[in-house]
Amino acid sequence: MDRHLAVRDFLRNSREAREAYANIKRELAQRYPYDIDGYCAGKDEFVRELECQALAVYDGSRNGPHLAAPTAQQGKPASASAPSCSPER
């Protein structure tokens, strides 16, 4: 649940991220109008990166849009459902 709240708060606080996410969703909706699997697969990498950025600044609060300095997450155990934020090669 924390990753969902982190993304929510990140999008609320970052116009650039909101616009980029909206743009990719529009583009994919045009490309895959009848293919939900293609649409979802097309968003996957973008959403994983968005989650990493959001989790880096999320302070863990569930009471609204609270973002902390990036160092707030250091030493905090990663959730089993959290994305791998290290570069995949």
Summary of the structure (lengths in Angstrom):
residues: 89
radius of gyration: 14.1
end to end distance: 27.6
largest distance: 43.5
contacts: 206
relative contact order: 0.20
helix: 62%
strand: 2%
